Amino acid sequence: MTQIKDAFKLSEIIGERAPKFRSEHPVLGLDLGSRASKAVLLHKDFLYATQIPTGYSMQETADELLEKLTQKAGVTRQDLRYIVGTGYGRITLKYDDIAYKVVTEITCHAMGSHVLYPKARTIIDIGGQDSKAIKVDPESGKVVEFVMNDKCAAGTGRFLEKAAQLLGIDLAALGQYSLKATDPSPISSQCVVFAESEMISLRARGKQDNPEESLANIAAGIHYSSARRVKNLLGRVGIDSDLVFSGGVSNNPGMWKVLEDVLGAKFAPPAPVDMIFAGALGASVFASRYASKPVHHAHPKPVLATA
Amino acid sequence: MTQPSNPGGKGEDPLAALQAVIAREKQAFIDAKDGRKKIGYLCNYAPQELFNAAGVRHVRLFKGGDTDVVSIGERFTQSVFCDFTKACLGSFSGNDPLYKALDRVYAAHSCNTIKRVSEIINQFVPVKLLSLPKLRALQSSRDFFHEEFIDLRKDLEKLTGNKITDEAIQENIVLYNKLRHILKKISELRKRANPPITGAEYLDLVTGFYYIDPKLALPLYEDLYAKLAAKESALTGERPLRLMMAGSVVADGDRRMLDILEGELGSRVVVEAHCTGVRPFLHSLRENGDPLRALSDGYLDQAPCAKMRPLSDSSESAGRLAQEYSVDGIIYVYLKFCICYGVGTKEFMTHFQKIGIPALEVSSDYSESDHGQIKTRVEAFIEMLNERKDNLDEQYIGA
């Protein structure tokens, strides 16, 4: 995994804008995803981020993230004023000693993207096992409308992962390969299972004298197939700029290029914070809000410290 | 599981009492050996009045929700059949005692999938198909449907060996009008800010309409209405989110979405624009003139399913219902591969958008594998609605 910058002064992120999410006391946002788990800790003028692969136990994964980030930020677990959990693992999250609440990743991704891109109106989030298109209110960062993919891996990180496996290359390299394509292979099927057999036959028919080129073309074909799927999702919420790409797959340069091509629209340039942290960042923003007025939102009820 | 609403403190829970009667009546249907014929029907466009006038025992065939039963049904179908139709076949093939007890099945030609399924059911129990014209505004459709009812009447007379008199049909029209009316009134108690029953409880009590002898059911529902109406109507604490569920059939046994909406997320389903909620009770049949004609006209004129044309009739009637019950949002749920509600999604969603009610579309089946995804979607939608509701409440308080 390439080194991602993980400690920021807020001014590096938002420049001279008034911070919407500064927190006097340390608060934590946890995004427990299907493949990777991410965390963002906000404290005074600083933001800390980290990620680890999601383990079997969501609670252990969460504890590990909490441990890592409090250490990095130089605070203790007892200092934490509020935790907001999001992502697939949010439901199993439980703390007896810290006030916490769960918020869906849709709401968190919208907020995380909003604080990094105040002009964002449309967000494409592609994660490990789902992809979403979110329309966001640029005034407040609230979700206006969203669409999520079906019970199906097409157009998700999982689809790309499976494709990389089949091509025998590293997932991180898949996007780079696709950028070198001369003639993207036509992959019509958007189902992982059928696309797999398409890929196998493409590989067999590929240029034996230039396997690298053939690989690049198949990799590009895979990206186009995913991008078309995402375009269908977006068709239902529309594309209003600024258009933001978030989630783990936003780090894939091949997907970035192909999506811009298929959508006929440009993404806002990369933010200083890696967009894999958008959900955790949004969660930490909500945590800072709940910490300052913890009883306002009674729905669902915040669980307050019992110890 | 869904939280039961407070049953009013003292005395026995009237809903539990009704559930006991429903269970008893289902068992009695299976056990009865008095020679009365037992029929099952598919779809709300099959006329209960006529079945009851014929003196047969009758039940609606709408069990579903069990993936094991679905997989039995899959032996007969292709994957592109919806889980409801697979469950239906699975119940026949898997020897569900209620389905095994049947002498004859009446299938309204609701969608093409049900029509195909009825042809397969014929391997287990003889089926008669009731052809349903979809262009309900045409006089020719009305005449045709009347002809179908004449034919159905003859078929039932042949089955039982008894004549169905006009008087008997008339009497049943009056009886079923009363039943529909009381079920509509019970539903309307949910217009209160503090509904006396949950959406899941309403669906459960409605199953009685399809399983209990109507003469027995009417006083039970009247009693239930009185008890529910007497419950505390003032709202204590925060107002729960009010939702409408619209879309495909919600089978007897399929409470997946309601468990998420009401059990896990604490919102309330206060009205349904689907065929196993309040929708079939919105209309009343004519009580004068030729009773069979009143029956065929009345069934075509009911609040329409998405199989009827024009489709805008269905989306508009769903929209009116949402407005009438002042819902905060609509969950439009259709079964995967549903050729009526799946394809109709855009029409419904566009209409809901037009009348300014937030709506979420969810495609679903009876499996558990997408529970997480569906919950995320619904939960995010509810977060959105809560924001909206808080804003509205604040504006209201500020004004």
Interface residues (C-beta under 8 A of the other chain):
Chain A: Y88 I91 V103 T104 E105 I106 T107 D130 K142 V143 V144 F146 M148 D150 K151 H297 A298 H299 P300
Chain B: E238 L265 G266 S363 S369 D370 G372 Q373 K375 T376 R377 E379 A380 E383 M384 N386 E387 D390
